[in-house]
Every structure is written in structure tokens, then in C-alpha cells.
Amino acid sequence: METIKFVDIGEGITEGHIEKWLVKNGDAVKEDQAVAQVETDKAVVSIPAPSSGNIKIIAKEGADVKVGDVMAYIGTAEELADSDANGNGAVGKDKSTAKALQQPKASVPKNDVVQKGRILAPPSVRHLAEELGVDIKSVKGSGPGGRITEADVRSYAKPSGSTAAQTQPKQEQNQTGNTERVPLSQTRKAIAKNMEMSWQMPRASHMDLINANALFSIVQREKGRMLKQLNVKLSYLPFIIKAAVEALKENPRFNASYDRDAQEVIIKKYYNIGIAAEAPDGLKVVVIRDCDKKSIMQIASEINELHRKVLDKTISISEMKDTSFTITNVGSLGGGFLAIPMINYPDVAILGVTMVRDMPVVENGKVVAGKVLPFTVTFDHRVVDGAEAVKFGNSIKSYLEDPEFLDML
């Protein structure tokens, strides 16, 4: 028999949640056929069958699995029946599963980390170690190839006497009423982790207002035509993206990330704009790549398609990685006035925009009703200063107040 394991799909993903089996126990499946959907902290991924045969499902829907865990077996009906006779059970508990997990892996030799002087740990784990006062060089990694995980760091930092506290009776928490404990989904775990990373940045914000009369006019004029002829919903967002790209070209330190260990700013020569998107299972950031090379129409079309994928949970990991700058738009929700968004780690800055609204504006020395777009630039103060943020914001303003020019770029 062959095993179907939850494999390492990259991006630092170490666990997943079996959302749905696409086949039933005993079904005949073909090689490379998708047999299960697993929710990770990035996206829902399909697990393929490694070969053709009948399937024996081991891990049930709703179960959490870690990289290397056996989810199912593929074999002939006779082999599966024989495995039943040998008492195969749940993941990690049956002899076949244990044996499969003990098979030699094509991984980094045990002493590789020491020999090469490398510490296999992502930035988030390094920062956690620093926060807990742990010398990461002393931590033994339990992940693939000796990679150090957050659990390794927390376990190393745990005081020797902490188990005594864990054995103390739990205090009654529901004396004033019933309570319910709701486990975090994989997506919410990722959001929590990223928010913690973002909160560690020494950040500041610059706020301003944009005269959006011209922007409002062009969107109102063109949205009907684009929907009818191209089946594309036009909003303010494609113009905001193009304005941000042009402003980033003039202020390149905002199109960057910060390497804390090397104390270097990594300025990116590409313009992959992340868009914060509300999803059924939590906030996601989808990425529109190479926005400097795309028209307003192309960007609008991609926004529509990515939004559809987020809603029906078919968005892929590759469509949510490698941002250079991020924009969060709460205007479609009718949200507040001037918000202070959280930076999408490891980006250096984020642009937040709210709803275009009627407000008093001064034109030719007179106060008149006009369309106004509030915005906020939140930035990592280690990399850029307030004066640079003002210049960046002024650049965005200048382009959005002349959207006809953007449409020609």
C-alpha cells in the first residue's frame, strides 16, 4: 500500500485542518486525483492521490494534521482488508502509520545545522525567541530538516516548575452565565500570528484627505460601460492601486521590507500590490502582481476574479504571497473615517482608504460640497520617517486628483 500524507507545501506551513474528503472510504481513485481539501493558514489546498487504487481514509473530516501525518492509504481491496485485520486505526496510533512516519526521510543530515553554522528558523520564530529571552542557538529544532518551530522555542523557554501550575484546578469561568470556547481556525491562527509580528514594529501614521471629485466622476462615467461590455465591476480601488504604484516609484523605501537580523532595507524592484480581502474564514491578502505593467481595466478584472476565489475558497497560496506593498480598503463596507491599519508584515508600510463621502471643500475661495477620500499611510519608523510619509501621501493625492492621467499609464 501507499500512504497519503500531509506533505510540506512550503511557506512555513506545518499543520492543516481536514476540511473535506472528496471521496468516500473504499472508493477507487486515480493517480493525481484530488481526494481531500485541507485548510492551512494560507489557503485551502487539494491533496492528490499518489497512485491509482482504492482508498482507506484514516484521518477524519475536521481533524488537524501536521506535516508527515498519514491521512489515508491507497491499495487494492485485498491489501486494505488485510490492513483492517491487522488493526490499523487513527492517525499516529496504528502500527502502519507509526512505521510510515519512522521511514528514513530525504532531509538535511542531523549535524547539518552545526556544520554549516546555520540556524534553520523563520523570522517570526527568531523574534519570538528574542522576546522570550531564548538563545535560539541552544534550541533543538523538531521541524523538517531540523527547522526550529515556535513550539520548540516556547518549550525551551518554559520554566521547569511550570507543570505544577498546570495541575492546579481550573477556576470556574462561567459563574455569570454560559460560555463557549471556539478553537481558532487555521486562517485565524495565521492572522493572530501576523498581527503579533506587525505589532512589534515601531510604527507611525500619516493621514490626509483627497479631493475625489474627478475620481468620482470617472468611475461613475465608466463603470456602466465596463460592466456591460467586459463584465468587470469598476470601483475606486484600481485607480488607488495605480496611484500607489506611481507614488512607490517616487518613494521606493515604501516598496520594501526590513531584515531585522541583517539590519538592511530590502527595496523591491517589482510592484506586487496586496489587497486585504474579507473572506468567510477571516481576512486574507490577495496579490495583484506587476501592477506597474497593467492597465486600470486589467487590474479591475483581476480584483473581481481574486474576490470571487476568496469567497468560494479556491484562492491558492501563490495568489497570496510576495507582496511589496499592501492596501486595505474599507470604503465598500461604509466603514469609519480615518483608520490606522496594521502593517502587513514584512512590508514596510500600508495604505488604508475609507469611503468616498460628501464633505465641505474649498474651491476658488468658496466652501462647496465635494467628494472626499480619507486615507492613512501607516509605516515602519525604523525604515522611513514622517517627512517621507508626507511626501508619499502627497504623491498619492496628486495622482488620484488627476485620475484621467492614471488611466493612460
N, C-alpha and C positions, 0 to 999 in steps of 0.2 A: 504493500500500500504506500501511497504518497501522502504527505501531510500538507494541509493548507495552513500556513502560519500568518500571523500578522507581522509583516516584514517592515524593515526600516525604510520608510519612504522619504527620508531626508527632512530638512528644515527643522531638525532638532526634536521631531515628534517621537515620543517614547511610549505613548499609550493611546487607546482609542475606545470607542463605545459602539458595540454592535447595534446599529440602528434597525437593520432589516436583513433577513435572509431572502434572497431572490429565488431560492429553490427549496424543495422540501426534502426531508430526510429520506434517503433511498433513491432519489431522482437520478436519472442518467444525465451527466453533464459532458460538455465538450471542452477540449483544451482551450484555454484563454477565455472561456465564457465567464461573465461576471456572476458570481454566486452570492455575494454579500455586499452590503453597504456599511461602512464603518465611519462614524463621525470622529474626526480628530479635532484638535484645537484650531485647525486652519480651515478645513473643508470636509465634506463627505466624500470618501474615496471608495471606489469599487475594488473588491478583491477578486482576482481571476482564479479559475481552476488551473493548476499546473499541468494537468493531463486529462484525458477522457476516461470516463468510468462512472461508477455510482458513488454518491456522496453520503458520508456519515457525519452528521453535524454534532460537534462536541460542545461548542460554546453557544449558549442560547441567546436569543434576541434580548437586548437590554443589559448584557454582560459587559464588563470592562475588560479589555485585553491589553497586555503590554507587548512590546516588540519581542518576537520569538515565541509567543504563546501559540499553541496549536488550536485552531478554530474548527477544523474538520479533517476527515480522511477521504481520500479518493482510492477506489479499488474495485475489484469485481464483487459481485454479490456474495460469492463464497468467502472471499477474504474478509468482508465486513461481518458476515455471520460468524466467522471464526474469531474475529476480534471481540464480538459480543460474548462469545463463550469464555474468553479469557478475562472478562470483567472490565473492559475499558469503560471509564466514567468521564467525569467532568475535566475541564482543562486543569492541568497541573496536578491531578490526583491519580490518573491511571498510569499503569506501568509503561504503556506505549508512549504516552505523552512525555513522561519523565525521561524515557530513553531518547526520544527525539530531541528533547531540549539539551541532553547531555552530549549530543553528537558534536565532534570537533567542528569548529567554525573557521572559515577563512577570514581571520581577523588579524589585528595587529599583535605580534608576539607580546608576551607578558611584560618583558623588560623594555619594550619599545619606548615607552614614555621616558624612562630613566636614561636610556641610551642616547636618545636624540635631544634630551633636555627640554621636551615639550610638555605643556600641561594641556590635556585634552578637556577643555571646558569652555562652553559658550560664554559670552559677555555677561548674560544675566546671572549665571552661576558664580562667576568671578565677583560680581558686585554683591551678591548675597553673602559670599564668604567674607568680603571686606566688611560688610555691615555687621556680621555676627562675630567679627574678630577672629576668623579662622584662617590659618596659614594653608592656602589651597594646595601647596606642595606636599603637605602632610596627609591629604585626603586620598584615600584609595577609591578609584572610580569603579562603579558597578555597571556602567553602561557599555554599549557596543565598543569593542576595541579599547576598553579601559577608560571610556569617557566619564567624566565626573558629572553627576546629576545634582539637582537641588536637594534631593533626598539624602544623598551622600554627605553633603555639606551640613544639612540640618542634623543628621545622625551624629556626625563628628562633633558638632557644637553642643549637643545635648549633654547637660551635666550628668555625672554618674549617678546622682541620687534622684534623678527626675522620675524614675519608675515608681518611687514611693508615693509621689504626689498623684500619679495616675491611678493608684489603687484606692485613693480616698473616695468615699461615696459621693455621687453626684448630687449637687444641690437641686432641690425642686425648682424648676424654672417656670411652671405654669400655674402658680397659685392664684393669679388674677384672671386666668382663662386658658382655653386650649391653645396649644402652639403646634406648629408643624415644621419639621426640618426638611428642607428641599435641597438635595445634592446639586452642586454646580454641574452644568453641562460642560463638555469639553471646550465649547466656544467661550463660555463664561469664565472658565479657568484661565483660558488664554487672555481674555480681556483683563481679568484681575491681575495677572502677572505683568502684562504690558503697562497697565496703569501704575503699578508699583514702580516699574522701571522709569516711566515718564515722570512720576512724582519726585524722583531723586534728582532730576535736572534743576539747576538754578535758573528759573525761567522768569520772564517778564513779558508784558503785553503792551502793544501799541494799538489804539483804537481811533477810528475816524469814520466820516460819513462821505458817501459818494453821491454826487448829483446823477441820478439814474434816469433822467428824462429821456435822453437819447436811447439808452439801453432798453427802456420800457417800450419805446416806440418801435424799434426794430424787431423786437421779439413779438409784439402784437401784430406787426405787419407780416412777418414771415411764418409764424407758427402754423397758420391755417394751410398755407401752400405746402409746407414740408410734410404735414400730416397727410394731406390729400394725395400728393404726388409721390412721396417717398416713404410714407407710413412711419415717419420719425417725429417724435414729440420734441419740440424745441422749447427749451427753458433758458433761464439766465446762465445756468451752470457752464455750458460750453464756452460762452464769452468770458466768464470768470476764469476758466482754465487757461484760455489763450492769453488773457491779460496777465495771469500769474506767470506763465512761461516767459513772456517778453520781459516782465519785471525781474524774473530769475536770471535772465541773460545779463541784465544790467547790474544785478546784485548777486553774483554767483555763490557767495558764502551762505546764502539761504537754501541753495540747492546742494545740500551736503549732509554729512553725518560726522559724529565726533568719536574718534578712537581714544577712549579714556586711558587705556593701558599705554599706548604709544604717545599720548598727548599730541595727536595730529588731527587736523581737519581734513576729511576726505571730500573734496569738491567733485561733484559728479558732472560729467560732460554729456549726460543724457537727461531727458525730461520725462520721467515716468511719474505721472501725477496720480496719487492715491485719492480715492473718493470715499469718504465714510458713508456706509450704506446700512440702513436699518434692515435687519433680517429677522425671520421668525424665531431664530435661536440666539439672537444677540447681534451686537454691532460687528460689522465686517468692513475691511478696507479693500476695495477693488481697485485695480490699477489700469490706467489707460497709458499705454506705452508710446514713447516717441511723439508726444503731443506737439512738439515743435514742427513736425513734418505733416501734421494732419489739419484739415480744414474744420471750420465750425460744424459743417454738416457731418463729417466723418466722426468727430468727437461726440456729437449728439446721438448718432446712430450707435456708437459703442456704449454710451451711457445707458441707452434703452436696453441693449442686449445684456449687459452686465447686471442691470437691475432685475431683469427677468430671471437670470440664472441665480441670483441671490434669493429671490422669492421662492423659486421651485427647488432650491438646494442642489443645483447642478454645477455651481461655481467650482472651479478647480484651484488647486494650490498655486499653480503657475500664474493664475489671474489675480493673485493676491500677494505678490512678492515683488521685491526690488523697487520700492518707491524711492523717489528722490525728493519729493515734496508732497504734502497732503493738504486737501481742502475738505472742510466739513461744512455742509450747507443745511441749516435747519429752517430755511425760508419756506420750503414746501410744507412744513408742519405748522406754519404760522407761529413759530417759536419766538422767544423773547426779543430783547432789544440788543444789547451788546454783551455777548457771551465771551467767556475766556476758555477756549478749548484746550484739551490736553494734547501735548505733542505726541505724534505717532512715532514712538521710539523705533529705530535710532535716528530718525530725521532731526534736523536742527530747528525746524520751525513748522508751524501750521497756520493756515488761513481759515478763519471762521467767518461765514457770512450768514445774515439773517434775512428776514422778509423785506422785499421792496415795499415801502409804505408811503402814504401821503404825509408830508410834513412841510412846515413853513421853510421856504428857502429865499435867499436874497438874489434877485436878478435885476441888473441895471439900477441898483439902489433901492429897489422896492421888494417888499416881502410878499411872496406869492406862494400858492400851493404847488408843491413839486414832488416828484418821485425820488425817494432817498433810499440808498442801500447802506446800512451799517456794516462795518467789518472789524475784525480783530486779527492782528498778527501776534501770535504767541511764539517766543523764540528762546533758544538756549543761550543764556547770557554768558556762558563760557566761550562761545564762538562769535557772537555778534553783539553789538551794543545798541542802545536805544536810538542813537542818531542814525545808525544804519537801518533800523527798523522803520523809522520815519521815512527815509528815502525810498525804501522798498514799498511802503504803503502808498507814498505819493506816486510812484511809478504805476502801481496797480490802478490807482484812481485815474491817472491821465489816460490810460488805455480804455478803461470802462466808460469814461465820459466821452469817448470817441469810438464807439463800437463798430461804426462803418469801416474804420481802418483795420480793426481786427479781422473782419470778415474777408479782407483781401489777403491776409497773411497765409 
